Amino acid sequence: MNATLDDWKNGWFGVGLGLAPAEVDALIAHLQRLKADPEQHFHIASEYKGNGGIGDIEVFVDPTAVPGNMRLSSLALKPGEDIPGHAV
């Protein structure tokens, strides 16, 4: 797994998370466990090597009714391309 932090130089940052296929499966399994037990949480943590960067990402079910400040988007698709395996 590799994480990147991109300073957009406008007060905002981008975070990239590259996963191997087995890590995708592990993330899905963790999210399914979290959905089944919303009192739990898990971390995506750095090995803390190098000169700094992303140290830890905590994933949890937000118990508040406060509107979120992030959203999920769709897969990156070419114009006119459908999501594979997804009926339109």
DRENPA-3360 file (N, C-alpha, C; in nm, 2 decimals, always signed):
BEGIN
1 = MNATLDDW = +0.09/-0.12/+0.00/+0.00/+0.00/+0.00/+0.09/+0.12/+0.00 ~ +0.05/+0.22/-0.08/+0.13/+0.35/-0.08/+0.03/+0.46/-0.07 ~ +0.07/+0.56/+0.01/-0.01/+0.68/+0.03/+0.07/+0.80/-0.02 ~ +0.01/+0.89/-0.08/+0.07/+1.02/-0.12/-0.01/+1.14/-0.07 ~ +0.06/+1.24/-0.04/+0.00/+1.37/+0.00/+0.04/+1.47/-0.10 ~ -0.05/+1.54/-0.16/-0.03/+1.63/-0.27/-0.07/+1.77/-0.22 ~ +0.02/+1.86/-0.20/+0.00/+2.00/-0.16/-0.04/+2.08/-0.28 ~ -0.17/+2.12/-0.29/-0.22/+2.19/-0.41/-0.18/+2.34/-0.40;
9 = KNGWFGVG = -0.11/+2.38/-0.30/-0.06/+2.52/-0.28/-0.18/+2.62/-0.28 ~ -0.30/+2.58/-0.24/-0.41/+2.67/-0.23/-0.48/+2.65/-0.10 ~ -0.42/+2.59/+0.00/-0.48/+2.56/+0.13/-0.54/+2.42/+0.13 ~ -0.55/+2.35/+0.02/-0.61/+2.22/+0.01/-0.50/+2.11/-0.02 ~ -0.53/+1.99/+0.02/-0.44/+1.88/-0.01/-0.51/+1.77/-0.07 ~ -0.45/+1.69/-0.15/-0.50/+1.57/-0.21/-0.43/+1.45/-0.14 ~ -0.50/+1.34/-0.12/-0.45/+1.22/-0.06/-0.47/+1.11/-0.16 ~ -0.37/+1.04/-0.20/-0.38/+0.92/-0.29/-0.35/+0.80/-0.21;
17 = LGLAPAEV = -0.42/+0.69/-0.24/-0.40/+0.56/-0.17/-0.40/+0.45/-0.27 ~ -0.28/+0.40/-0.30/-0.26/+0.29/-0.40/-0.26/+0.16/-0.33 ~ -0.35/+0.07/-0.37/-0.37/-0.06/-0.30/-0.34/-0.18/-0.40 ~ -0.28/-0.28/-0.35/-0.26/-0.41/-0.43/-0.40/-0.48/-0.42 ~ -0.42/-0.57/-0.52/-0.55/-0.64/-0.52/-0.59/-0.70/-0.38 ~ -0.49/-0.77/-0.32/-0.52/-0.83/-0.19/-0.55/-0.72/-0.08 ~ -0.50/-0.61/-0.09/-0.53/-0.50/+0.00/-0.67/-0.44/-0.02 ~ -0.71/-0.44/-0.15/-0.85/-0.40/-0.18/-0.94/-0.50/-0.11;
25 = DALIAHLQ = -0.92/-0.63/-0.12/-1.00/-0.73/-0.05/-1.00/-0.71/+0.10 ~ -0.88/-0.68/+0.16/-0.87/-0.66/+0.30/-0.95/-0.53/+0.34 ~ -0.94/-0.43/+0.26/-1.02/-0.30/+0.29/-1.17/-0.33/+0.29 ~ -1.21/-0.40/+0.19/-1.35/-0.43/+0.18/-1.40/-0.51/+0.30 ~ -1.32/-0.61/+0.34/-1.35/-0.69/+0.46/-1.36/-0.61/+0.58 ~ -1.27/-0.52/+0.60/-1.27/-0.43/+0.71/-1.39/-0.34/+0.71 ~ -1.43/-0.29/+0.60/-1.55/-0.20/+0.58/-1.67/-0.28/+0.61 ~ -1.68/-0.41/+0.57/-1.80/-0.49/+0.60/-1.81/-0.52/+0.75;
33 = RLKADPEQ = -1.69/-0.54/+0.81/-1.70/-0.56/+0.96/-1.74/-0.43/+1.03 ~ -1.69/-0.32/+0.98/-1.73/-0.19/+1.04/-1.88/-0.16/+1.02 ~ -1.93/-0.20/+0.91/-2.08/-0.18/+0.88/-2.16/-0.27/+0.98 ~ -2.11/-0.39/+1.00/-2.18/-0.48/+1.09/-2.16/-0.44/+1.24 ~ -2.06/-0.37/+1.27/-2.03/-0.33/+1.41/-1.98/-0.19/+1.41 ~ -2.07/-0.09/+1.40/-2.04/+0.05/+1.39/-1.97/+0.11/+1.51 ~ -1.96/+0.03/+1.62/-1.88/+0.08/+1.74/-1.73/+0.06/+1.72 ~ -1.69/-0.02/+1.62/-1.55/-0.04/+1.59/-1.49/+0.06/+1.50;
41 = HFHIASEY = -1.36/+0.05/+1.48/-1.29/+0.14/+1.39/-1.16/+0.07/+1.34 ~ -1.10/+0.11/+1.24/-0.97/+0.06/+1.21/-0.88/+0.17/+1.15 ~ -0.75/+0.14/+1.14/-0.65/+0.24/+1.10/-0.58/+0.19/+0.97 ~ -0.55/+0.29/+0.89/-0.45/+0.26/+0.78/-0.33/+0.34/+0.82 ~ -0.22/+0.28/+0.86/-0.11/+0.34/+0.93/+0.02/+0.33/+0.84 ~ +0.10/+0.44/+0.86/+0.23/+0.44/+0.80/+0.33/+0.35/+0.87 ~ +0.44/+0.32/+0.80/+0.55/+0.26/+0.86/+0.64/+0.36/+0.92 ~ +0.61/+0.49/+0.91/+0.69/+0.60/+0.97/+0.83/+0.60/+0.93;
49 = KGNGGIGD = +0.86/+0.57/+0.80/+0.99/+0.58/+0.74/+1.00/+0.70/+0.65 ~ +1.11/+0.76/+0.64/+1.13/+0.87/+0.55/+1.12/+1.00/+0.63 ~ +1.09/+1.11/+0.56/+1.10/+1.25/+0.62/+0.96/+1.30/+0.66 ~ +0.86/+1.22/+0.67/+0.73/+1.26/+0.71/+0.63/+1.23/+0.60 ~ +0.51/+1.27/+0.63/+0.40/+1.24/+0.53/+0.27/+1.20/+0.61 ~ +0.20/+1.12/+0.55/+0.07/+1.07/+0.61/+0.11/+0.97/+0.72 ~ +0.07/+0.99/+0.84/+0.10/+0.90/+0.95/-0.01/+0.80/+0.97 ~ -0.13/+0.84/+0.97/-0.24/+0.75/+1.00/-0.37/+0.80/+0.95;
57 = IEVFVDPT = -0.45/+0.71/+0.90/-0.59/+0.74/+0.86/-0.68/+0.65/+0.95 ~ -0.77/+0.71/+1.03/-0.87/+0.63/+1.11/-1.00/+0.62/+1.03 ~ -1.06/+0.50/+1.02/-1.18/+0.48/+0.95/-1.28/+0.44/+1.06 ~ -1.40/+0.51/+1.06/-1.50/+0.48/+1.16/-1.64/+0.52/+1.11 ~ -1.74/+0.47/+1.17/-1.88/+0.51/+1.14/-1.90/+0.64/+1.21 ~ -1.94/+0.75/+1.14/-1.96/+0.88/+1.20/-2.10/+0.88/+1.27 ~ -2.10/+0.89/+1.41/-2.22/+0.88/+1.48/-2.30/+1.01/+1.48 ~ -2.24/+1.12/+1.43/-2.31/+1.25/+1.44/-2.41/+1.27/+1.33;
65 = AVPGNMRL = -2.49/+1.36/+1.35/-2.59/+1.40/+1.24/-2.54/+1.52/+1.17 ~ -2.41/+1.56/+1.19/-2.36/+1.68/+1.12/-2.33/+1.65/+0.98 ~ -2.37/+1.74/+0.89/-2.34/+1.71/+0.74/-2.19/+1.69/+0.72 ~ -2.16/+1.60/+0.64/-2.02/+1.56/+0.61/-1.95/+1.67/+0.53 ~ -1.81/+1.66/+0.53/-1.73/+1.76/+0.45/-1.65/+1.69/+0.34 ~ -1.69/+1.56/+0.31/-1.63/+1.49/+0.21/-1.74/+1.41/+0.14 ~ -1.71/+1.36/+0.02/-1.80/+1.27/-0.05/-1.73/+1.17/-0.13 ~ -1.80/+1.06/-0.17/-1.74/+0.96/-0.26/-1.78/+1.00/-0.40;
73 = SSLALKPG = -1.69/+0.97/-0.49/-1.72/+0.99/-0.63/-1.72/+0.86/-0.71 ~ -1.75/+0.86/-0.83/-1.75/+0.74/-0.91/-1.61/+0.70/-0.95 ~ -1.60/+0.59/-1.02/-1.47/+0.54/-1.08/-1.44/+0.64/-1.19 ~ -1.31/+0.65/-1.22/-1.27/+0.74/-1.33/-1.30/+0.66/-1.46 ~ -1.39/+0.72/-1.54/-1.43/+0.66/-1.67/-1.41/+0.75/-1.78 ~ -1.39/+0.69/-1.90/-1.38/+0.77/-2.02/-1.53/+0.82/-2.06 ~ -1.54/+0.93/-2.13/-1.67/+0.97/-2.17/-1.75/+0.86/-2.24 ~ -1.87/+0.84/-2.20/-1.96/+0.74/-2.26/-1.93/+0.59/-2.21;
81 = EDIPGHAV = -1.83/+0.57/-2.13/-1.80/+0.44/-2.08/-1.88/+0.41/-1.96 ~ -1.93/+0.28/-1.95/-2.01/+0.23/-1.84/-1.92/+0.17/-1.74 ~ -1.96/+0.16/-1.61/-1.89/+0.09/-1.51/-1.90/-0.06/-1.54 ~ -1.79/-0.13/-1.55/-1.80/-0.27/-1.58/-1.88/-0.35/-1.47 ~ -1.97/-0.44/-1.52/-2.05/-0.52/-1.43/-2.16/-0.44/-1.36 ~ -2.19/-0.32/-1.40/-2.29/-0.24/-1.34/-2.40/-0.21/-1.45 ~ -2.52/-0.26/-1.42/-2.63/-0.23/-1.51/-2.67/-0.09/-1.50 ~ -2.70/-0.03/-1.62/-2.74/+0.11/-1.62/-2.89/+0.12/-1.62;
% end
